[in-house]
Amino acid sequence: MALPLQKREVLRGRYQIQQQIGQGGIGSVYLAEDLRLEGRLCAVKEVEHDRSLPDKIFEEAREQFMREATVLARLDHPNLPKVSDFFSRENRDYLVMDYVPGEDLRTLMLDARRSKAFLRADVVLGWANQIANALTYLHTQDPPIIHRDIKPSNLKLTPSGLVKLVDFGLVKMLVPDEMTITVIQGQGTILYTPLEQYGSDGTHTDPRSDVYSLGATLYHLLTNTSPADARKRFLNPESLKSPREINSAINRRTERGIKWAMKLHPTERPKTAEDFRLFLLGQKEIITSPLPQLHQQTPKTRLRDMLRQPTEQALVWLITGMMVLSLLTTLGN
């Protein structure tokens, strides 16, 4: 592993490193100042490829990074940081993005837990709405982009109230008729990773994989409790506690939605992030993917609704009303 970048070191004659703000097994993230645009701060993600790879594979990995960085740079969505530049230096590749201020959702959840409280369910659903919108945008690109690492620590709440999905570390492009390619090989974070994502190539991942991760993220945010991972649940289906057992403030629809999103088999989950969003928010739009069984209460029938239809029950009500009115008129005389 090469030495980390030093404070005040300048990359590409433009990005002056301020401090390291993140680190992982495949590189680091730095806060930097853009010397060409005074006052602009950016996040510089450094990617160091596995040096043990054969030369040909190593070069292919770098070419993949550049191809996919080009795709990321074209993205423009309010809940995603804008990728503004990418380049290579020696054996490392760099991705430059907007710096997103604010706290990540994991920090907010831990603060609530320390206070022996839960995050407000309506607030968390508002965040889910924003995240699902961002995922729908990614999944409908050509080719579709699968994030593969949705988790509370990758979601930041800005001072303006926007939630931003800040890490593209494991992003995948779904290329038809080709093996799925990745910017960086990885499996994601185990607590939020669906079964089909296990393994190094992740060839079976699709938009429903991100739906699973979003469901697991909501589970954690609403219960302050880590969700049982997919492997453990495969061996012991009872290992995942129902969210309402932990936090009774969660409504039944939200609980059903989370369980639906976290189904072990992809075909049993919402087909799209939009389907999941509409179900969570109780929208009336038609949802085409399979829904869980719902026990809906039969709505009470109002008199005016019955009178709109020539049903036997409506006629009974009408006759009864006329008799009562006649009786009252007689008594009044």
C-alpha positions as CSV (number, residue, x, y, z in Angstrom):
1,M,0.0,0.0,0.0
2,A,1.4,3.4,-1.0
3,L,1.7,6.2,1.5
4,P,-1.4,8.4,1.9
5,L,-1.5,11.9,0.4
6,Q,-0.1,14.7,2.5
7,K,-1.8,17.8,3.7
8,R,-1.4,20.7,1.1
9,E,-0.3,18.3,-1.5
10,V,-1.7,19.3,-4.9
11,L,-3.1,16.9,-7.4
12,R,-3.3,17.7,-11.1
13,G,-2.2,21.3,-10.4
14,R,-5.7,22.0,-9.0
15,Y,-6.8,20.0,-6.0
16,Q,-5.0,20.9,-2.7
17,I,-5.5,18.2,-0.1
18,Q,-6.8,19.4,3.3
19,Q,-7.3,16.2,5.2
20,Q,-8.3,12.5,4.9
21,I,-12.0,12.0,5.6
22,G,-12.4,8.3,4.8
23,Q,-10.4,5.1,4.3
24,G,-11.0,1.6,3.1
25,G,-9.3,-1.4,1.8
26,I,-9.1,-0.1,-1.7
27,G,-8.2,3.5,-1.2
28,S,-9.0,6.7,0.7
29,V,-11.2,9.8,0.4
30,Y,-9.8,13.3,0.9
31,L,-11.2,16.7,1.5
32,A,-9.6,19.1,-1.0
33,E,-9.8,22.7,-2.1
34,D,-10.3,23.5,-5.8
35,L,-7.6,26.1,-6.5
36,R,-9.3,27.1,-9.7
37,L,-12.6,27.9,-8.0
38,E,-11.9,29.8,-4.8
39,G,-13.8,28.5,-1.8
40,R,-15.0,25.3,-3.5
41,L,-14.4,22.2,-1.5
42,C,-14.5,18.7,-3.1
43,A,-14.1,15.1,-2.1
44,V,-11.3,13.3,-3.9
45,K,-11.7,9.5,-3.9
46,E,-8.5,7.6,-4.4
47,V,-8.6,4.1,-5.9
48,E,-5.6,1.9,-5.6
49,H,-5.9,-1.3,-7.7
50,D,-4.6,-4.7,-6.6
51,R,-0.9,-4.7,-7.6
52,S,-0.8,-8.5,-7.5
53,L,-3.0,-8.6,-10.7
54,P,-1.3,-9.6,-13.9
55,D,-0.3,-6.6,-16.0
56,K,-3.0,-7.2,-18.6
57,I,-5.8,-7.5,-15.9
58,F,-4.4,-4.5,-14.1
59,E,-4.6,-2.3,-17.2
60,E,-8.1,-3.6,-17.9
61,A,-9.2,-2.6,-14.4
62,R,-7.9,0.9,-15.0
63,E,-9.6,1.1,-18.3
64,Q,-12.9,0.0,-16.7
65,F,-12.4,2.7,-14.0
66,M,-12.1,5.4,-16.7
67,R,-15.1,4.2,-18.7
68,E,-17.3,4.1,-15.7
69,A,-16.0,7.4,-14.3
70,T,-17.1,8.9,-17.6
71,V,-20.6,7.5,-17.0
72,L,-20.7,8.8,-13.4
73,A,-19.6,12.3,-14.6
74,R,-22.8,12.5,-16.7
75,L,-25.1,11.9,-13.8
76,D,-27.1,14.8,-12.5
77,H,-29.6,14.3,-9.7
78,P,-30.2,16.4,-6.5
79,N,-29.6,13.3,-4.2
80,L,-26.3,12.4,-5.8
81,P,-23.0,14.3,-5.5
82,K,-21.8,15.6,-8.8
83,V,-18.7,13.9,-10.2
84,S,-16.7,16.8,-11.8
85,D,-13.4,15.2,-12.7
86,F,-11.4,12.0,-12.9
87,F,-7.7,11.2,-13.7
88,S,-4.8,8.9,-13.0
89,R,-1.5,9.4,-11.3
90,E,1.1,6.6,-11.2
91,N,-0.7,3.5,-10.1
92,R,-3.7,5.3,-8.6
93,D,-7.0,6.6,-10.1
94,Y,-8.9,9.5,-8.7
95,L,-12.6,10.5,-8.8
96,V,-13.4,14.2,-7.8
97,M,-16.9,14.8,-6.5
98,D,-18.8,17.6,-4.7
99,Y,-18.1,17.7,-1.0
100,V,-21.3,17.0,0.8
101,P,-21.5,18.7,4.3
102,G,-23.7,17.3,7.1
103,E,-24.0,14.2,9.2
104,D,-24.4,10.7,7.8
105,L,-27.6,8.8,8.8
106,R,-25.7,6.3,10.8
107,T,-24.4,9.0,13.1
108,L,-27.9,10.4,13.6
109,M,-29.2,6.9,14.4
110,L,-26.5,6.3,17.0
111,D,-27.2,9.7,18.5
112,A,-30.9,8.7,18.9
113,R,-29.9,5.3,20.4
114,R,-27.6,7.0,23.0
115,S,-30.6,9.1,23.9
116,K,-32.7,6.0,24.3
117,A,-35.0,7.1,21.5
118,F,-35.8,6.3,17.9
119,L,-35.6,8.4,14.8
120,R,-39.0,9.7,13.9
121,A,-40.7,7.3,11.5
122,D,-42.2,10.0,9.3
123,V,-38.8,11.6,8.9
124,V,-37.1,8.4,8.0
125,L,-39.8,7.7,5.4
126,G,-39.1,11.2,4.0
127,W,-35.4,10.1,3.6
128,A,-36.5,6.8,2.0
129,N,-38.5,8.8,-0.6
130,Q,-35.4,10.8,-1.6
131,I,-33.1,7.7,-1.7
132,A,-35.6,5.7,-3.7
133,N,-35.8,8.6,-6.2
134,A,-32.1,8.6,-6.6
135,L,-32.0,4.8,-7.1
136,T,-34.8,5.0,-9.7
137,Y,-32.6,7.6,-11.6
138,L,-29.6,5.3,-11.4
139,H,-31.5,2.2,-12.4
140,T,-33.0,3.8,-15.5
141,Q,-29.7,5.0,-17.0
142,D,-28.5,3.3,-20.1
143,P,-26.9,1.0,-19.1
144,P,-28.5,0.8,-15.7
145,I,-26.3,1.6,-12.7
146,I,-26.5,-0.5,-9.6
147,H,-25.0,1.1,-6.5
148,R,-24.5,-2.1,-4.4
149,D,-23.6,-0.4,-1.2
150,I,-26.6,1.4,0.2
151,K,-26.2,1.8,4.0
152,P,-26.7,4.5,6.7
153,S,-23.1,5.6,6.6
154,N,-23.2,6.3,2.9
155,L,-26.2,8.6,3.2
156,K,-25.6,12.2,4.3
157,L,-28.2,14.7,5.5
158,T,-27.3,18.1,4.3
159,P,-28.1,21.3,6.2
160,S,-30.8,22.0,3.5
161,G,-32.6,18.7,4.3
162,L,-31.4,16.8,1.2
163,V,-30.2,13.2,1.6
164,K,-27.3,12.4,-0.6
165,L,-25.9,9.0,-1.6
166,V,-22.3,9.8,-1.3
167,D,-20.2,6.7,-2.1
168,F,-19.9,5.1,-5.6
169,G,-17.3,2.6,-4.4
170,L,-19.0,-0.5,-5.6
171,V,-21.1,0.9,-8.4
172,K,-21.9,-1.5,-11.3
173,M,-23.0,-0.9,-14.9
174,L,-25.3,-3.6,-16.2
175,V,-24.0,-4.2,-19.8
176,P,-26.2,-6.4,-21.9
177,D,-24.6,-9.7,-23.1
178,E,-21.4,-9.0,-21.2
179,M,-20.2,-9.9,-17.7
180,T,-21.2,-7.2,-15.3
181,I,-18.2,-4.9,-14.7
182,T,-17.3,-2.9,-11.6
183,V,-15.4,0.2,-10.7
184,I,-14.0,-1.6,-7.7
185,Q,-14.5,-5.2,-6.8
186,G,-16.3,-5.7,-3.5
187,Q,-19.3,-7.2,-1.8
188,G,-20.8,-4.3,0.0
189,T,-21.4,-4.2,3.8
190,I,-22.7,-7.6,5.0
191,L,-25.6,-6.2,7.1
192,Y,-27.2,-4.7,4.0
193,T,-26.1,-7.1,1.3
194,P,-28.5,-9.5,-0.4
195,L,-27.6,-13.1,-1.0
196,E,-27.1,-12.7,-4.8
197,Q,-24.4,-10.1,-4.2
198,Y,-22.1,-12.5,-2.4
199,G,-19.1,-13.5,-4.5
200,S,-16.6,-11.4,-6.3
201,D,-18.3,-10.9,-9.7
202,G,-21.8,-10.1,-8.6
203,T,-23.2,-11.2,-11.9
204,H,-26.7,-11.8,-10.5
205,T,-27.2,-8.3,-9.1
206,D,-29.9,-6.0,-10.5
207,P,-32.1,-3.1,-9.2
208,R,-33.7,-5.5,-6.7
209,S,-30.3,-5.8,-5.0
210,D,-30.3,-2.1,-4.2
211,V,-34.0,-2.4,-3.0
212,Y,-32.9,-5.1,-0.5
213,S,-30.1,-2.8,0.8
214,L,-32.5,0.1,1.1
215,G,-34.9,-2.0,3.1
216,A,-32.2,-3.2,5.4
217,T,-31.0,0.4,5.9
218,L,-34.5,1.5,6.8
219,Y,-34.8,-1.4,9.2
220,H,-31.6,-0.3,11.0
221,L,-32.6,3.4,11.0
222,L,-36.1,2.8,12.5
223,T,-35.1,0.2,15.1
224,N,-31.6,1.2,16.2
225,T,-30.9,-2.5,15.7
226,S,-28.6,-4.2,13.1
227,P,-30.6,-6.4,10.7
228,A,-29.6,-10.0,10.7
229,D,-27.5,-10.6,7.5
230,A,-28.8,-12.6,4.6
231,R,-26.6,-15.6,5.2
232,K,-27.8,-15.9,8.8
233,R,-31.4,-15.5,7.7
234,F,-31.0,-18.2,5.1
235,L,-29.9,-20.7,7.8
236,N,-32.4,-19.4,10.4
237,P,-35.4,-17.5,8.9
238,E,-36.5,-16.5,12.4
239,S,-33.3,-14.5,13.1
240,L,-34.8,-11.3,11.7
241,K,-37.1,-9.7,14.3
242,S,-40.1,-7.8,13.1
243,P,-39.5,-4.1,13.2
244,R,-42.6,-3.3,15.2
245,E,-41.4,-5.7,17.9
246,I,-38.6,-3.3,18.5
247,N,-40.2,0.0,17.8
248,S,-44.0,0.1,18.1
249,A,-44.2,3.5,16.5
250,I,-43.5,2.0,13.1
251,N,-46.8,1.6,11.3
252,R,-47.9,-1.7,9.8
253,R,-47.5,-0.6,6.2
254,T,-43.9,0.4,6.8
255,E,-43.2,-2.9,8.4
256,R,-44.7,-4.8,5.5
257,G,-42.7,-2.8,3.1
258,I,-39.4,-3.4,4.8
259,K,-40.1,-7.1,5.1
260,W,-41.0,-7.2,1.4
261,A,-37.8,-5.4,0.3
262,M,-35.7,-7.8,2.5
263,K,-37.1,-11.0,1.0
264,L,-34.1,-13.4,0.4
265,H,-35.1,-14.3,-3.1
266,P,-35.0,-11.3,-5.6
267,T,-38.3,-12.3,-7.4
268,E,-40.2,-11.9,-4.1
269,R,-39.0,-8.2,-3.6
270,P,-40.4,-5.1,-5.2
271,K,-39.4,-5.1,-8.9
272,T,-38.1,-1.5,-8.8
273,A,-37.2,1.1,-6.3
274,E,-40.2,3.1,-7.5
275,D,-42.5,0.2,-6.6
276,F,-41.0,0.2,-3.1
277,R,-41.3,4.0,-2.7
278,L,-45.0,4.0,-3.8
279,F,-45.8,1.2,-1.4
280,L,-44.1,2.8,1.6
281,L,-45.8,6.1,1.0
282,G,-49.2,4.5,0.4
283,Q,-49.7,6.0,-3.0
284,K,-52.7,5.1,-5.2
285,E,-50.8,4.4,-8.4
286,I,-51.0,0.9,-9.9
287,I,-48.0,-1.2,-8.9
288,T,-47.3,-4.0,-11.3
289,S,-44.7,-6.1,-9.3
290,P,-45.9,-8.7,-6.7
291,L,-47.2,-7.2,-3.5
292,P,-47.2,-9.0,-0.1
293,Q,-50.6,-10.1,1.2
294,L,-52.5,-7.1,2.8
295,H,-55.3,-7.4,5.2
296,Q,-57.3,-4.3,4.3
297,Q,-60.3,-3.2,6.3
298,T,-63.5,-2.9,4.5
299,P,-64.4,0.8,4.4
300,K,-67.7,1.8,6.0
301,T,-70.4,2.5,3.5
302,R,-71.8,6.0,3.7
303,L,-75.5,6.7,2.9
304,R,-74.7,9.1,0.1
305,D,-72.5,6.5,-1.6
306,M,-75.3,3.9,-1.3
307,L,-77.8,6.3,-2.8
308,R,-75.7,6.7,-5.9
309,Q,-76.3,3.1,-6.8
310,P,-79.7,1.4,-7.2
311,T,-78.8,-1.4,-4.9
312,E,-81.3,-3.3,-2.7
313,Q,-79.6,-2.0,0.4
314,A,-79.8,1.6,-0.8
315,L,-83.5,1.2,-1.5
316,V,-84.0,-0.2,2.0
317,W,-82.3,2.9,3.5
318,L,-84.4,5.2,1.3
319,I,-87.7,3.6,2.3
320,T,-86.7,3.6,5.9
321,G,-85.9,7.3,5.7
322,M,-89.2,8.1,4.1
323,M,-91.1,6.2,6.8
324,V,-89.3,8.0,9.6
325,L,-90.0,11.3,7.9
326,S,-93.7,10.4,7.5
327,L,-94.0,9.4,11.1
328,L,-92.4,12.7,12.3
329,T,-94.8,14.7,10.1
330,T,-97.8,12.8,11.6
331,L,-96.7,13.4,15.1
332,G,-96.1,17.0,14.4
333,N,-99.7,17.4,13.3
